[in-house]
């Protein structure tokens, strides 16, 4: 796959690999460990691009404000599809507001 371009404000889905003894309801691709004590699975994370660097790294923000840096070539990272932005709109962080969009008031 070629180099993907991400811009600040883009909604993205990151497929995160997790390990635990009890996968949650959104877990996918669940595989048990060899002895069965734990499971390995993936969970889709709905994040927003905060910064895209020329070197290919992308800073992503979660709904709660945590930041993660990944490479734009990471196979687990992709743009959100239009229907994901609609159906899962509550899981994405709010779009960043442009700084100082307040209108100046007229002096009387």
C-alpha positions as CSV (number, residue, x, y, z in Angstrom):
1,X,0.0,0.0,0.0
2,X,1.3,3.5,-0.9
3,X,1.9,6.3,1.5
4,X,-1.4,7.5,3.0
5,X,-2.0,11.1,3.7
6,X,-3.5,12.3,6.9
7,X,-4.5,15.9,7.9
8,X,-5.4,17.4,11.2
9,X,-9.1,16.9,11.8
10,X,-9.3,13.6,9.9
11,X,-11.4,10.9,11.7
12,X,-9.4,7.7,11.8
13,X,-9.9,4.1,13.0
14,X,-7.0,2.4,14.7
15,X,-7.2,-1.3,15.3
16,X,-5.5,-1.9,18.6
17,X,-4.2,-5.3,19.7
18,X,-5.1,-6.2,23.4
19,X,-4.6,-9.1,25.8
20,X,-6.8,-10.0,28.8
21,X,-8.6,-12.8,30.5
22,X,-12.0,-11.3,29.6
23,X,-12.4,-9.6,26.2
24,X,-15.0,-6.9,26.0
25,X,-18.1,-6.7,23.9
26,X,-16.3,-4.8,21.1
27,X,-13.5,-7.3,20.8
28,X,-12.8,-8.9,17.4
29,X,-10.6,-11.6,16.1
30,X,-10.5,-13.3,19.5
31,X,-7.7,-16.0,19.9
32,X,-7.1,-17.9,23.1
33,X,-3.6,-18.3,24.5
34,X,-2.0,-21.7,24.3
35,X,-3.0,-22.7,27.8
36,X,-6.2,-20.7,27.7
37,X,-5.5,-18.2,30.6
38,X,-5.8,-15.1,28.4
39,X,-7.1,-14.0,25.0
40,X,-5.5,-11.9,22.3
41,X,-8.0,-9.7,20.4
42,X,-8.4,-6.4,18.5
43,X,-10.6,-3.4,19.3
44,X,-11.3,-0.6,16.9
45,X,-10.5,2.8,18.4
46,X,-12.1,5.9,16.9
47,X,-9.6,8.8,17.0
48,X,-8.9,12.1,15.4
49,X,-5.7,13.3,13.7
50,X,-4.1,16.2,15.6
51,X,-0.8,16.5,13.8
52,X,0.7,15.0,10.7
53,X,4.5,15.3,10.4
54,X,6.5,15.3,7.1
55,X,8.5,12.3,8.4
56,X,5.3,10.1,8.3
57,X,4.4,10.2,12.0
58,X,0.8,11.0,12.9
59,X,-0.3,12.3,16.4
60,X,-3.8,11.0,17.2
61,X,-6.1,12.1,20.0
62,X,-8.7,10.0,21.8
63,X,-12.1,11.1,23.0
64,X,-10.7,11.7,26.5
65,X,-7.7,13.7,25.3
66,X,-4.9,11.1,25.3
67,X,-2.4,11.4,22.5
68,X,-0.8,8.5,20.6
69,X,1.9,8.8,17.9
70,X,2.0,6.2,15.1
71,X,3.4,6.0,11.6
72,X,1.1,6.8,8.7
73,X,2.2,3.5,7.1
74,X,0.9,1.4,10.1
75,X,-1.5,-1.2,8.7
76,X,-3.7,-0.8,11.8
77,X,-4.4,2.9,10.9
78,X,-6.9,3.9,8.3
79,X,-9.3,6.7,7.5
80,X,-12.8,6.3,8.9
81,X,-15.4,5.4,6.4
82,X,-18.4,7.8,6.0
83,X,-20.8,5.4,7.6
84,X,-18.4,4.9,10.6
85,X,-18.3,8.7,11.1
86,X,-22.1,8.7,11.2
87,X,-22.8,5.5,13.2
88,X,-20.0,5.9,15.7
89,X,-20.0,9.8,15.9
90,X,-20.2,9.6,19.7
91,X,-16.9,7.6,19.9
92,X,-14.8,10.1,17.9
93,X,-13.3,13.1,19.7
94,X,-14.9,16.5,18.8
95,X,-13.3,18.2,15.9
96,X,-10.7,20.7,17.0
97,X,-12.0,24.3,16.9
98,X,-10.1,26.9,15.1
99,X,-8.4,29.3,17.5
100,X,-10.1,32.6,18.1
101,X,-13.1,32.5,15.9
102,X,-14.9,35.0,18.0
103,X,-16.2,38.0,16.1
104,X,-15.0,41.4,17.2
105,X,-17.7,43.6,18.6
106,X,-18.4,47.0,17.1
107,X,-17.5,49.9,19.3
108,X,-20.5,52.3,19.8
